[in-house]
């Protein structure tokens, strides 16, 4: 069997560029010519990746006597290639769609070579089973690397978003503004609470204007977090002024039992800044 796998693997290696070209032709058959010209350089890189992968499969078939090493090599390929395509904004679906093309064209080469070499049917069956297992493991390794990198990117993006979502902006030595924008879900509200207390301490401000005019929606849990921000600031000696409170926000606060009479509400941000002689 090792001898047969050697012959089949060598045939795959010999035909790697032809296989990659056939896969390319099928993959782009419905893509307009002008679009192909616009991405000619990247297509060349992708074709090199295809050729290298076919070579990896061929070498894996040849080295099938050491499957541990084979799987390590495939996993390393999956990690490198998955990260590469994610960085170049290629979708996971597009990459996995080519799996059937590799299965088709490499499988054809293996079967054709087995017939020409008059191999026993059982040897062909074993070789095809090996090939399919290698391809499946490569797809799994690629998918795992791609999705893990994607999760890390999302986590980093969310962290960046949270950091940008609580900007305490000083407008004088003792006064700062916290402009809140968009939807404030519970996680973001908790982050804003922590970041605001830290910023207030670092800036040594006496007054923080919390502007809600850009907030899309406030539910009861988020309203509670806003109240916590105000209460926590009060404990450290910072006076809070709420601006930009729309009727629906006031209604939500009233529904959860917040006594608006105990809050310092200043109307619009501009009016409060004018009253504090800040422009």
MARMARMAR-902561 format. One record per residue (C-alpha): z, y, x; residue in one letter; residue number from 1. Coordinates in steps of 0.2 Angstrom, whole numbers, plus 5000, padded with zeros to 4 digits. Each point is the difference from the previous one (the first is absolute). Layout:
<lumros>
@c3=Z c2=Y c1=X aa=A i=NUM
...
</lumros>
This chain:
<lumros>
@c3=5000 c2=5000 c1=5000 aa=X i=1
@c3=5004 c2=5012 c1=5014 aa=X i=2
@c3=4983 c2=4997 c1=5007 aa=X i=3
@c3=4992 c2=5004 c1=4983 aa=X i=4
@c3=5010 c2=5016 c1=4998 aa=X i=5
@c3=4995 c2=5005 c1=5018 aa=X i=6
@c3=4982 c2=4999 c1=4995 aa=X i=7
@c3=5002 c2=5009 c1=4983 aa=X i=8
@c3=5010 c2=5014 c1=5008 aa=X i=9
@c3=4987 c2=5003 c1=5013 aa=X i=10
@c3=4987 c2=5001 c1=4987 aa=X i=11
@c3=5010 c2=5013 c1=4991 aa=X i=12
@c3=5002 c2=5010 c1=5016 aa=X i=13
@c3=4982 c2=4998 c1=5004 aa=X i=14
@c3=4995 c2=5007 c1=4983 aa=X i=15
@c3=5014 c2=5013 c1=4998 aa=X i=16
@c3=4988 c2=5015 c1=5001 aa=X i=17
@c3=4988 c2=4993 c1=4987 aa=X i=18
@c3=5014 c2=4995 c1=4988 aa=X i=19
@c3=5007 c2=5018 c1=5002 aa=X i=20
@c3=4983 c2=5007 c1=4996 aa=X i=21
@c3=4998 c2=4989 c1=4985 aa=X i=22
@c3=5017 c2=5005 c1=4993 aa=X i=23
@c3=4996 c2=5019 c1=5003 aa=X i=24
@c3=4984 c2=4998 c1=4991 aa=X i=25
@c3=5008 c2=4993 c1=4985 aa=X i=26
@c3=5015 c2=5012 c1=5000 aa=X i=27
@c3=4988 c2=5015 c1=5000 aa=X i=28
@c3=4986 c2=4994 c1=4989 aa=X i=29
@c3=5005 c2=5012 c1=4986 aa=X i=30
@c3=5005 c2=5015 c1=5011 aa=X i=31
@c3=4987 c2=5014 c1=5000 aa=X i=32
@c3=4991 c2=5002 c1=5017 aa=X i=33
@c3=5005 c2=5019 c1=5002 aa=X i=34
@c3=5018 c2=4994 c1=4998 aa=X i=35
@c3=4998 c2=4987 c1=5013 aa=X i=36
@c3=4992 c2=5013 c1=5012 aa=X i=37
@c3=5015 c2=5012 c1=4997 aa=X i=38
@c3=5012 c2=4986 c1=5006 aa=X i=39
@c3=4989 c2=4992 c1=5013 aa=X i=40
@c3=5013 c2=5001 c1=5014 aa=X i=41
@c3=5014 c2=4993 c1=4990 aa=X i=42
@c3=4989 c2=4986 c1=4993 aa=X i=43
@c3=4996 c2=4996 c1=5018 aa=X i=44
@c3=5019 c2=4998 c1=5004 aa=X i=45
@c3=5002 c2=4989 c1=4984 aa=X i=46
@c3=4986 c2=4989 c1=5006 aa=X i=47
@c3=5009 c2=4998 c1=5017 aa=X i=48
@c3=5016 c2=4995 c1=4990 aa=X i=49
@c3=4990 c2=4987 c1=4990 aa=X i=50
@c3=4992 c2=4993 c1=5016 aa=X i=51
@c3=5017 c2=4999 c1=5008 aa=X i=52
@c3=5007 c2=4991 c1=4985 aa=X i=53
@c3=4987 c2=4987 c1=5000 aa=X i=54
@c3=5003 c2=4997 c1=5018 aa=X i=55
@c3=5018 c2=4998 c1=4996 aa=X i=56
@c3=4996 c2=4987 c1=4987 aa=X i=57
@c3=4989 c2=4991 c1=5012 aa=X i=58
@c3=5013 c2=5000 c1=5014 aa=X i=59
@c3=5013 c2=4994 c1=4988 aa=X i=60
@c3=4990 c2=4985 c1=4995 aa=X i=61
@c3=4997 c2=4996 c1=5018 aa=X i=62
@c3=5019 c2=5002 c1=5004 aa=X i=63
@c3=5006 c2=4990 c1=4984 aa=X i=64
@c3=5010 c2=4988 c1=5011 aa=X i=65
@c3=5012 c2=5015 c1=5002 aa=X i=66
@c3=5002 c2=5007 c1=4983 aa=X i=67
@c3=5016 c2=5009 c1=5004 aa=X i=68
@c3=4990 c2=5011 c1=5013 aa=X i=69
@c3=4986 c2=5001 c1=4987 aa=X i=70
@c3=5011 c2=5007 c1=4987 aa=X i=71
@c3=5008 c2=5013 c1=5012 aa=X i=72
@c3=4983 c2=5006 c1=5005 aa=X i=73
@c3=4995 c2=5002 c1=4982 aa=X i=74
@c3=5016 c2=5009 c1=4995 aa=X i=75
@c3=4997 c2=5012 c1=5014 aa=X i=76
@c3=4982 c2=5003 c1=4994 aa=X i=77
@c3=5007 c2=5003 c1=4983 aa=X i=78
@c3=5013 c2=5013 c1=5005 aa=X i=79
@c3=4987 c2=5010 c1=5011 aa=X i=80
@c3=4986 c2=4999 c1=4988 aa=X i=81
@c3=5011 c2=5004 c1=4984 aa=X i=82
@c3=5007 c2=5015 c1=5008 aa=X i=83
@c3=4983 c2=5006 c1=5006 aa=X i=84
@c3=4992 c2=4999 c1=4983 aa=X i=85
@c3=5015 c2=5009 c1=4992 aa=X i=86
@c3=5000 c2=5014 c1=5013 aa=X i=87
@c3=4981 c2=5002 c1=4996 aa=X i=88
@c3=5004 c2=5001 c1=4981 aa=X i=89
@c3=4991 c2=4983 c1=4996 aa=X i=90
@c3=5007 c2=4991 c1=4984 aa=X i=91
@c3=5008 c2=4983 c1=5001 aa=X i=92
@c3=4988 c2=4995 c1=4986 aa=X i=93
@c3=4984 c2=5004 c1=5010 aa=X i=94
@c3=5006 c2=4990 c1=5015 aa=X i=95
@c3=5005 c2=4985 c1=4990 aa=X i=96
@c3=4984 c2=5000 c1=4990 aa=X i=97
@c3=4991 c2=4995 c1=5016 aa=X i=98
@c3=5011 c2=4984 c1=5002 aa=X i=99
@c3=4987 c2=4991 c1=4988 aa=X i=100
@c3=4986 c2=5005 c1=5012 aa=X i=101
@c3=5009 c2=4993 c1=5015 aa=X i=102
@c3=5003 c2=4984 c1=4991 aa=X i=103
@c3=4982 c2=4999 c1=4995 aa=X i=104
@c3=4991 c2=5004 c1=5016 aa=X i=105
@c3=5012 c2=4992 c1=5013 aa=X i=106
@c3=5001 c2=4985 c1=4988 aa=X i=107
@c3=4981 c2=4998 c1=5000 aa=X i=108
@c3=5000 c2=5001 c1=5019 aa=X i=109
@c3=5013 c2=4986 c1=5001 aa=X i=110
@c3=4991 c2=4989 c1=4987 aa=X i=111
@c3=4983 c2=5002 c1=5008 aa=X i=112
@c3=5006 c2=4996 c1=5017 aa=X i=113
@c3=5010 c2=4985 c1=4994 aa=X i=114
@c3=4984 c2=4993 c1=4992 aa=X i=115
@c3=4989 c2=5004 c1=5016 aa=X i=116
@c3=5013 c2=4991 c1=5011 aa=X i=117
@c3=5001 c2=4985 c1=4987 aa=X i=118
@c3=5019 c2=5002 c1=4999 aa=X i=119
@c3=5009 c2=4988 c1=4989 aa=X i=120
@c3=5004 c2=5007 c1=4982 aa=X i=121
@c3=5019 c2=4999 c1=5003 aa=X i=122
@c3=4998 c2=5011 c1=5016 aa=X i=123
@c3=4991 c2=5013 c1=4990 aa=X i=124
@c3=5013 c2=4999 c1=4986 aa=X i=125
@c3=5014 c2=5002 c1=5013 aa=X i=126
@c3=4991 c2=5015 c1=5008 aa=X i=127
@c3=4996 c2=5009 c1=4984 aa=X i=128
@c3=5019 c2=4997 c1=4995 aa=X i=129
@c3=5005 c2=5008 c1=5016 aa=X i=130
@c3=4988 c2=5014 c1=4999 aa=X i=131
@c3=5006 c2=5005 c1=4982 aa=X i=132
@c3=5018 c2=4999 c1=5006 aa=X i=133
@c3=4996 c2=5012 c1=5014 aa=X i=134
@c3=4991 c2=5012 c1=4989 aa=X i=135
@c3=5014 c2=4999 c1=4987 aa=X i=136
@c3=5013 c2=5004 c1=5014 aa=X i=137
@c3=4990 c2=5014 c1=5007 aa=X i=138
@c3=4999 c2=5008 c1=4982 aa=X i=139
@c3=5019 c2=4998 c1=4998 aa=X i=140
@c3=5003 c2=5007 c1=5017 aa=X i=141
@c3=4989 c2=5015 c1=4997 aa=X i=142
@c3=5007 c2=5003 c1=4983 aa=X i=143
@c3=5018 c2=4999 c1=5006 aa=X i=144
@c3=4997 c2=5013 c1=5014 aa=X i=145
@c3=4990 c2=5011 c1=4989 aa=X i=146
@c3=5013 c2=5001 c1=4986 aa=X i=147
@c3=5015 c2=5001 c1=5012 aa=X i=148
@c3=4991 c2=5015 c1=5008 aa=X i=149
@c3=4997 c2=5008 c1=4983 aa=X i=150
@c3=5018 c2=4998 c1=4995 aa=X i=151
@c3=5005 c2=5009 c1=5016 aa=X i=152
@c3=4988 c2=5014 c1=4997 aa=X i=153
@c3=5006 c2=5002 c1=4982 aa=X i=154
@c3=5018 c2=5000 c1=5006 aa=X i=155
@c3=4996 c2=5013 c1=5013 aa=X i=156
@c3=4990 c2=5010 c1=4988 aa=X i=157
@c3=5014 c2=5000 c1=4987 aa=X i=158
@c3=5013 c2=5005 c1=5014 aa=X i=159
@c3=4988 c2=5015 c1=5004 aa=X i=160
@c3=4999 c2=5004 c1=4982 aa=X i=161
@c3=5018 c2=5000 c1=4997 aa=X i=162
@c3=5003 c2=5011 c1=5016 aa=X i=163
@c3=4987 c2=5012 c1=4993 aa=X i=164
@c3=5007 c2=5000 c1=4982 aa=X i=165
@c3=5017 c2=5008 c1=5004 aa=X i=166
@c3=4996 c2=5016 c1=5010 aa=X i=167
@c3=5014 c2=5011 c1=5001 aa=X i=168
@c3=4992 c2=5017 c1=5004 aa=X i=169
@c3=5011 c2=5014 c1=5007 aa=X i=170
@c3=4995 c2=5017 c1=4994 aa=X i=171
@c3=5014 c2=5009 c1=5008 aa=X i=172
@c3=5015 c2=4996 c1=5011 aa=X i=173
@c3=5011 c2=4995 c1=4986 aa=X i=174
@c3=4987 c2=4995 c1=4986 aa=X i=175
@c3=4988 c2=4986 c1=4999 aa=X i=176
@c3=4988 c2=4992 c1=4986 aa=X i=177
@c3=4998 c2=4982 c1=4996 aa=X i=178
@c3=4983 c2=4999 c1=4990 aa=X i=179
@c3=4998 c2=4984 c1=4991 aa=X i=180
@c3=4983 c2=4994 c1=4995 aa=X i=181
@c3=4993 c2=4986 c1=4991 aa=X i=182
@c3=5008 c2=4985 c1=4992 aa=X i=183
@c3=5018 c2=4996 c1=5007 aa=X i=184
@c3=5004 c2=4982 c1=4998 aa=X i=185
@c3=5018 c2=4994 c1=5004 aa=X i=186
@c3=4996 c2=4995 c1=5019 aa=X i=187
@c3=4993 c2=5017 c1=5003 aa=X i=188
@c3=5014 c2=5009 c1=4991 aa=X i=189
@c3=5013 c2=4991 c1=5011 aa=X i=190
@c3=4990 c2=5004 c1=5016 aa=X i=191
@c3=4999 c2=5019 c1=4995 aa=X i=192
@c3=5019 c2=4999 c1=4997 aa=X i=193
@c3=5003 c2=4994 c1=5018 aa=X i=194
@c3=4987 c2=5011 c1=5008 aa=X i=195
@c3=5006 c2=5016 c1=4991 aa=X i=196
@c3=5018 c2=4997 c1=5005 aa=X i=197
@c3=4995 c2=4997 c1=5018 aa=X i=198
@c3=4988 c2=5016 c1=5000 aa=X i=199
@c3=5013 c2=5011 c1=4992 aa=X i=200
@c3=5013 c2=4995 c1=5014 aa=X i=201
@c3=4987 c2=5003 c1=5014 aa=X i=202
@c3=4994 c2=5017 c1=4993 aa=X i=203
@c3=5018 c2=5006 c1=4996 aa=X i=204
@c3=4993 c2=5007 c1=4984 aa=X i=205
@c3=5011 c2=5008 c1=4986 aa=X i=206
@c3=4988 c2=4999 c1=4985 aa=X i=207
@c3=4987 c2=4987 c1=4996 aa=X i=208
@c3=4987 c2=5003 c1=4987 aa=X i=209
@c3=4994 c2=4984 c1=4992 aa=X i=210
@c3=4983 c2=5003 c1=4992 aa=X i=211
@c3=4995 c2=4988 c1=4987 aa=X i=212
@c3=4984 c2=5009 c1=4994 aa=X i=213
@c3=4989 c2=4987 c1=5008 aa=X i=214
@c3=5008 c2=4985 c1=4994 aa=X i=215
@c3=4990 c2=4989 c1=4988 aa=X i=216
@c3=5013 c2=4990 c1=4992 aa=X i=217
@c3=5019 c2=4998 c1=5001 aa=X i=218
@c3=5008 c2=4985 c1=4992 aa=X i=219
@c3=5019 c2=4998 c1=4997 aa=X i=220
@c3=5003 c2=4991 c1=5017 aa=X i=221
@c3=4991 c2=5013 c1=5010 aa=X i=222
@c3=5009 c2=5014 c1=4990 aa=X i=223
@c3=5016 c2=4992 c1=5006 aa=X i=224
@c3=4994 c2=5001 c1=5018 aa=X i=225
@c3=4996 c2=5018 c1=4999 aa=X i=226
@c3=5017 c2=5003 c1=4993 aa=X i=227
@c3=5007 c2=4990 c1=5014 aa=X i=228
@c3=4991 c2=5011 c1=5013 aa=X i=229
@c3=5008 c2=5016 c1=4992 aa=X i=230
@c3=5017 c2=4992 c1=4999 aa=X i=231
@c3=4999 c2=4994 c1=5018 aa=X i=232
@c3=4994 c2=5017 c1=5007 aa=X i=233
@c3=5014 c2=5008 c1=4991 aa=X i=234
@c3=5013 c2=4989 c1=5009 aa=X i=235
@c3=4993 c2=5006 c1=5017 aa=X i=236
@c3=5000 c2=5018 c1=4994 aa=X i=237
@c3=4982 c2=5003 c1=4995 aa=X i=238
@c3=4996 c2=5009 c1=4984 aa=X i=239
@c3=4985 c2=4992 c1=4991 aa=X i=240
@c3=4989 c2=5009 c1=4988 aa=X i=241
@c3=4987 c2=4991 c1=4989 aa=X i=242
@c3=4984 c2=5008 c1=4996 aa=X i=243
@c3=4984 c2=4995 c1=4991 aa=X i=244
@c3=5009 c2=4989 c1=4987 aa=X i=245
@c3=4988 c2=4997 c1=4986 aa=X i=246
@c3=5006 c2=4996 c1=4982 aa=X i=247
@c3=4997 c2=4981 c1=5002 aa=X i=248
@c3=5010 c2=4999 c1=5016 aa=X i=249
@c3=5014 c2=5010 c1=4992 aa=X i=250
@c3=5000 c2=4988 c1=4985 aa=X i=251
@c3=5001 c2=4985 c1=5011 aa=X i=252
@c3=5015 c2=5007 c1=5009 aa=X i=253
@c3=5008 c2=5004 c1=4983 aa=X i=254
@c3=4997 c2=4983 c1=4994 aa=X i=255
@c3=5010 c2=4992 c1=5015 aa=X i=256
@c3=5014 c2=5012 c1=4996 aa=X i=257
@c3=4997 c2=5012 c1=5014 aa=X i=258
@c3=5009 c2=5017 c1=4996 aa=X i=259
@c3=4986 c2=5012 c1=5004 aa=X i=260
@c3=5013 c2=5014 c1=4998 aa=X i=261
@c3=5009 c2=4994 c1=5016 aa=X i=262
@c3=4983 c2=5001 c1=5010 aa=X i=263
@c3=4993 c2=5016 c1=5008 aa=X i=264
@c3=4983 c2=5002 c1=4992 aa=X i=265
@c3=4989 c2=5014 c1=5006 aa=X i=266
@c3=4984 c2=4999 c1=4990 aa=X i=267
@c3=4984 c2=5001 c1=5012 aa=X i=268
@c3=5001 c2=4999 c1=5018 aa=X i=269
@c3=4992 c2=5017 c1=5003 aa=X i=270
@c3=5013 c2=5008 c1=4988 aa=X i=271
@c3=5015 c2=4992 c1=5010 aa=X i=272
@c3=4992 c2=5005 c1=5017 aa=X i=273
@c3=4998 c2=5018 c1=4993 aa=X i=274
@c3=5018 c2=5000 c1=4995 aa=X i=275
@c3=5005 c2=4995 c1=5017 aa=X i=276
@c3=4989 c2=5013 c1=5008 aa=X i=277
@c3=4989 c2=4987 c1=5008 aa=X i=278
@c3=4981 c2=5001 c1=5000 aa=X i=279
</lumros>
